[in-house]
Amino acid sequence: MIFKLATALTFGVFAVLFVLLALWIGKFLRPKGRPFAEKDYPYECAERPLMPAWFNYNPRFYIYAIAFIIFDIEVAFIFPVAVVYKKWLEAHLGGLAFMEIAIFSIILFIGLVYLWGKHDLEWIRVMGLWTSKRSEVKSHGQS
């Protein structure tokens, strides 16, 4: 027990020493100072920046990205079951596999309905004007 702990501690000490040694050697190898002020600019494909690099993104882009990732990962989870589904049918486990995929798909469908109900899948929308009745929104946008 003590020998295993000593091995882990020795490995940890060597890891920390290796990082510190690499940083110390890098201090001597890297160039001193900045060669020119353009090094401080953010990289924009060899073009000079036209505006500041920091600005707020619309949060709906994050919703789209997360929804895409969720539905993209769905394929990664369903594909292995689809590959072995024939073997499971031969082993009389086809109903179990079908139920697993059905429950998983239903959960994802509920998430899609939730996004749709919150109007997060509409690309063009006026922020803060959504009400329970769509006709009110249309009449509000026309006036």
BATORGU-200231 format. One line per 4 residues: number of its first residue (from 0); their letters; for each residue x, y, z of N, C-alpha, C. Coordinates in nm, 2 decimals, m for minus. Atoms other than C-alpha are relative to their C-alpha. Last residue first. Layout:
% residues N
NUM = A = X Y Z X Y Z X Y Z; ...
END
This chain:
% residues 143
142 = SQGH = 0.03 m0.14 m0.04 m4.84 4.92 m3.60 0.12 0.08 0.03; 0.04 m0.08 0.11 m4.76 4.61 m3.81 m0.03 0.15 0.04; m0.11 m0.03 0.10 m4.54 4.44 m3.56 m0.05 0.09 m0.11; m0.09 m0.09 m0.07 m4.80 4.47 m3.28 0.11 0.04 m0.10
138 = SKVE = 0.06 m0.14 0.00 m5.07 4.32 m3.51 0.10 0.10 0.06; 0.01 m0.05 0.13 m4.84 4.02 m3.58 m0.06 0.14 m0.01; m0.13 m0.04 0.05 m4.75 3.98 m3.22 0.00 0.05 m0.14; m0.04 m0.12 m0.06 m5.11 3.99 m3.11 0.14 0.05 m0.04
134 = SRKS = 0.07 m0.11 0.07 m5.20 3.73 m3.37 0.04 0.14 0.06; m0.08 m0.05 0.11 m4.94 3.50 m3.23 m0.06 0.11 m0.07; 0.08 0.00 0.13 m5.13 3.47 m2.90 0.09 0.06 m0.11; 0.07 0.13 0.02 m4.94 3.36 m2.58 m0.07 m0.01 m0.13
130 = TWLG = 0.11 0.01 m0.10 m4.71 3.66 m2.61 m0.06 m0.14 m0.03; 0.08 0.12 0.01 m4.37 3.71 m2.78 m0.11 m0.01 0.11; 0.14 m0.03 0.05 m4.26 4.07 m2.80 m0.09 m0.13 0.00; 0.08 m0.05 m0.10 m3.94 4.05 m2.59 m0.14 0.03 m0.04
126 = MVRI = m0.02 0.04 m0.13 m3.70 4.01 m2.88 m0.10 0.07 0.10; m0.03 m0.12 m0.07 m3.83 4.05 m3.23 0.00 m0.04 0.15; 0.10 m0.03 m0.10 m3.79 3.73 m3.42 0.03 0.13 0.07; 0.03 m0.14 m0.01 m3.62 3.61 m3.73 m0.11 0.02 0.10
122 = WELD = m0.12 m0.07 0.03 m3.47 3.26 m3.70 m0.02 0.15 0.02; 0.04 m0.10 0.11 m3.76 3.09 m3.54 0.12 0.09 m0.01; m0.05 0.05 0.13 m3.63 2.78 m3.35 m0.04 0.10 m0.12; m0.15 m0.01 0.01 m3.64 2.94 m3.01 0.05 m0.05 m0.13
118 = HKGW = m0.03 m0.08 0.12 m4.02 3.00 m3.03 0.15 0.02 m0.01; m0.06 m0.12 m0.05 m4.06 2.87 m2.67 0.04 0.09 m0.11; 0.10 m0.08 m0.08 m4.30 2.61 m2.80 0.05 0.13 0.05; 0.09 m0.06 0.09 m4.05 2.50 m3.07 m0.11 0.08 0.07
114 = LYVL = m0.06 m0.10 0.08 m3.78 2.45 m2.82 m0.09 0.07 m0.09; m0.03 m0.11 m0.09 m4.01 2.26 m2.59 0.06 0.11 m0.07; 0.12 m0.07 m0.02 m4.13 2.05 m2.88 0.01 0.11 0.09; 0.03 m0.08 0.12 m3.77 1.97 m2.97 m0.13 0.07 0.01
110 = GIFL = m0.09 m0.12 0.00 m3.70 1.87 m2.61 m0.02 0.08 m0.12; 0.05 m0.09 m0.10 m4.00 1.64 m2.61 0.08 0.13 0.01; 0.12 m0.07 0.06 m3.88 1.49 m2.93 m0.06 0.10 0.09; m0.05 m0.11 0.09 m3.54 1.42 m2.77 m0.12 0.07 m0.07
106 = IISF = m0.06 m0.11 m0.09 m3.71 1.24 m2.48 0.05 0.11 m0.09; 0.11 m0.08 m0.06 m3.93 1.05 m2.73 0.05 0.11 0.09; 0.05 m0.09 0.10 m3.62 0.94 m2.93 m0.12 0.09 0.05; m0.10 m0.10 0.02 m3.45 0.80 m2.62 m0.05 0.10 m0.11
102 = IAIE = m0.01 m0.09 m0.11 m3.76 0.62 m2.52 0.09 0.11 m0.02; 0.12 m0.07 0.00 m3.81 0.47 m2.87 0.00 0.10 0.12; m0.01 m0.10 0.10 m3.44 0.37 m2.90 m0.13 0.09 0.01; m0.11 m0.10 m0.03 m3.45 0.19 m2.57 0.00 0.11 m0.10
98 = MFAL = 0.05 m0.09 m0.11 m3.79 0.04 m2.64 0.11 0.10 0.04; 0.10 m0.09 0.05 m3.67 m0.10 m2.98 m0.05 0.10 0.11; m0.08 m0.10 0.08 m3.36 m0.25 m2.82 m0.10 0.11 m0.06; m0.07 m0.08 m0.09 m3.58 m0.42 m2.56 0.08 0.11 m0.07
94 = GGLH = 0.09 m0.09 m0.06 m3.82 m0.55 m2.82 0.07 0.10 0.10; 0.04 m0.10 0.09 m3.54 m0.69 m3.03 m0.09 0.10 0.06; m0.01 m0.12 m0.08 m3.39 m0.89 m2.74 m0.04 0.12 m0.09; 0.13 m0.03 m0.06 m3.50 m1.23 m2.88 0.01 0.12 0.09
90 = AELW = m0.01 0.03 m0.14 m3.13 m1.33 m2.94 m0.13 0.03 0.07; m0.03 0.14 0.00 m3.19 m1.33 m3.32 0.01 m0.05 0.15; 0.12 0.07 0.05 m3.35 m0.99 m3.29 0.02 m0.15 0.01; 0.09 0.00 m0.12 m3.05 m0.87 m3.08 m0.13 m0.06 m0.04
86 = KKYV = m0.04 0.10 m0.10 m2.82 m0.98 m3.36 m0.09 m0.01 0.12; 0.03 0.13 0.06 m3.02 m0.78 m3.61 0.04 m0.12 0.09; 0.15 0.03 m0.01 m3.02 m0.47 m3.39 m0.03 m0.14 m0.05; 0.02 0.13 m0.07 m2.64 m0.48 m3.35 m0.14 m0.04 0.01
82 = VAVP = m0.09 0.10 0.05 m2.57 m0.20 m3.60 m0.02 m0.13 0.05; 0.05 0.04 0.13 m2.89 0.00 m3.52 0.10 m0.11 m0.06; 0.12 0.09 m0.02 m2.79 0.00 m3.15 m0.05 m0.05 m0.14; m0.04 0.13 m0.05 m2.45 0.14 m3.24 m0.11 m0.10 0.02
78 = FIFA = m0.07 0.08 0.10 m2.60 0.41 m3.46 0.04 m0.13 0.05; 0.09 0.09 0.06 m2.85 0.54 m3.20 0.07 m0.09 m0.10; 0.05 0.10 m0.09 m2.60 0.70 m2.97 m0.09 m0.11 m0.06; m0.11 0.08 m0.06 m2.39 0.87 m3.23 m0.05 m0.10 0.10
74 = VEID = m0.04 0.09 0.10 m2.70 0.98 m3.42 0.11 m0.09 0.06; 0.10 0.11 0.01 m2.84 1.14 m3.11 0.04 m0.11 m0.10; m0.04 0.11 m0.09 m2.51 1.33 m3.07 m0.10 m0.12 0.00; m0.11 0.06 0.06 m2.61 1.54 m3.37 0.05 m0.12 0.08
70 = FIIF = 0.06 0.09 0.11 m2.95 1.61 m3.23 0.11 m0.06 m0.08; 0.08 0.11 m0.06 m2.79 1.74 m2.90 m0.05 m0.09 m0.11; m0.09 0.10 m0.06 m2.51 1.93 m3.09 m0.09 m0.12 0.06; m0.07 0.08 0.10 m2.76 2.10 m3.32 0.09 m0.11 0.06
66 = AIAY = 0.10 0.09 0.06 m2.98 2.20 m3.03 0.06 m0.08 m0.11; 0.03 0.11 m0.10 m2.68 2.34 m2.84 m0.10 m0.10 m0.06; m0.12 0.09 m0.01 m2.57 2.54 m3.15 m0.02 m0.12 0.10; m0.01 0.08 0.12 m2.92 2.67 m3.22 0.12 m0.09 0.01
62 = IYFR = 0.11 0.10 0.00 m2.96 2.78 m2.86 0.01 m0.09 m0.12; m0.04 0.11 m0.09 m2.61 2.94 m2.86 m0.11 m0.10 0.01; m0.10 0.08 0.07 m2.71 3.14 m3.17 0.05 m0.11 0.09; 0.07 0.10 0.08 m3.03 3.25 m2.99 0.10 m0.08 m0.08
58 = PNYN = 0.00 0.13 m0.07 m2.81 3.43 m2.73 m0.07 m0.11 m0.08; 0.14 0.02 m0.03 m2.73 3.71 m2.98 m0.01 m0.14 0.07; 0.07 0.08 0.09 m2.35 3.76 m2.96 m0.15 m0.01 0.04; 0.10 0.10 m0.05 m2.21 4.04 m2.76 m0.07 m0.07 m0.12
54 = FWAP = 0.14 m0.04 0.02 m1.90 4.22 m2.89 m0.09 m0.11 0.04; 0.10 0.04 m0.11 m1.53 4.20 m2.81 m0.13 0.06 m0.03; 0.02 0.15 0.00 m1.29 4.20 m3.11 m0.11 m0.04 0.09; m0.05 0.08 m0.12 m1.31 4.58 m3.15 m0.04 m0.15 m0.01
50 = MLPR = 0.07 m0.03 m0.11 m1.37 4.70 m3.51 0.05 m0.08 0.12; 0.07 m0.12 0.03 m1.19 4.71 m3.84 m0.08 0.05 0.12; 0.13 0.00 m0.05 m0.91 4.47 m3.76 m0.08 0.13 m0.02; 0.01 m0.08 m0.12 m0.62 4.48 m3.99 m0.14 0.00 0.05
46 = EACE = 0.07 m0.13 0.02 m0.62 4.19 m4.23 0.01 0.08 0.13; m0.10 m0.10 0.05 m0.37 3.90 m4.22 m0.06 0.13 m0.04; m0.04 0.05 0.13 m0.66 3.65 m4.17 0.09 0.10 m0.07; 0.12 m0.01 0.08 m0.80 3.85 m3.87 0.05 m0.04 m0.15
42 = YPYD = m0.03 0.05 0.13 m0.54 3.78 m3.59 m0.13 0.00 m0.08; 0.06 0.13 0.02 m0.61 4.00 m3.29 0.02 m0.04 m0.14; 0.13 0.00 0.07 m0.36 4.29 m3.27 m0.06 m0.15 m0.01; 0.10 m0.01 m0.10 m0.08 4.27 m3.01 m0.14 0.00 m0.06
38 = KEAF = 0.01 0.12 m0.06 0.18 4.15 m3.26 m0.12 0.00 0.11; 0.11 0.08 0.07 0.11 4.46 m3.46 m0.02 m0.14 0.06; 0.13 m0.02 m0.07 0.32 4.65 m3.20 m0.11 m0.08 m0.07; 0.08 m0.11 0.05 0.65 4.52 m3.33 m0.14 0.00 0.06
34 = PRGK = m0.08 m0.06 0.11 0.94 4.29 m3.21 m0.08 0.12 m0.07; 0.08 0.01 0.12 0.78 4.25 m2.87 0.07 0.05 m0.12; 0.08 m0.11 0.04 1.02 4.19 m2.58 m0.08 m0.03 m0.12; 0.02 m0.10 m0.11 1.29 3.92 m2.54 m0.09 0.11 m0.06
30 = PRLF = m0.06 m0.14 0.03 1.27 3.63 m2.78 m0.05 0.09 0.11; 0.09 m0.08 0.07 1.19 3.28 m2.63 0.06 0.14 m0.02; 0.01 0.02 0.15 1.47 3.04 m2.55 m0.09 0.10 m0.07; m0.13 m0.03 0.06 1.58 3.15 m2.20 m0.01 0.00 m0.15
26 = KGIW = m0.03 m0.14 m0.03 1.23 3.16 m2.05 0.13 0.05 m0.07; 0.07 m0.09 0.09 1.14 2.84 m2.23 0.03 0.15 0.02; m0.08 0.00 0.12 1.41 2.66 m2.03 m0.06 0.09 m0.11; m0.12 m0.07 m0.02 1.24 2.77 m1.71 0.09 0.00 m0.12
22 = LALL = 0.03 m0.14 m0.01 0.89 2.68 m1.83 0.14 0.08 0.02; 0.04 m0.04 0.13 1.01 2.33 m1.94 m0.03 0.15 0.00; m0.12 0.00 0.08 1.19 2.28 m1.61 m0.03 0.05 m0.14; m0.08 m0.11 m0.05 0.87 2.38 m1.41 0.13 0.01 m0.08
18 = VFLV = 0.07 m0.12 0.05 0.66 2.14 m1.62 0.08 0.12 0.04; m0.01 m0.01 0.14 0.91 1.86 m1.57 m0.07 0.12 m0.06; m0.14 m0.04 0.03 0.94 1.92 m1.20 0.02 0.02 m0.15; m0.01 m0.15 m0.03 0.56 1.91 m1.16 0.14 0.05 m0.03
14 = AFVG = 0.09 m0.07 0.09 0.54 1.57 m1.35 0.01 0.15 0.03; m0.07 m0.01 0.13 0.84 1.43 m1.16 m0.08 0.08 m0.10; m0.11 m0.09 m0.01 0.67 1.52 m0.83 0.08 0.01 m0.13; 0.05 m0.14 m0.01 0.35 1.36 m0.94 0.11 0.10 0.01
10 = FTLA = 0.05 m0.04 0.13 0.52 1.04 m1.05 m0.05 0.14 0.00; m0.12 m0.02 0.08 0.70 1.02 m0.72 m0.03 0.04 m0.14; m0.06 m0.13 m0.04 0.38 1.07 m0.53 0.12 0.03 m0.08; 0.08 m0.11 0.04 0.21 0.79 m0.73 0.06 0.14 0.03
6 = TALK = m0.01 0.00 0.15 0.49 0.55 m0.68 m0.08 0.12 m0.06; m0.13 m0.06 0.03 0.51 0.64 m0.31 0.02 0.01 m0.15; 0.01 m0.15 m0.03 0.14 0.57 m0.27 0.13 0.07 m0.04; 0.08 m0.06 0.10 0.18 0.23 m0.44 m0.02 0.15 0.02
2 = FIM = m0.08 m0.01 0.12 0.48 0.15 m0.21 m0.09 0.06 m0.12; m0.08 m0.12 0.00 0.27 0.25 0.09 0.09 0.01 m0.12; 0.08 m0.12 0.00 0.00 0.00 0.00 0.09 0.13 0.00
END
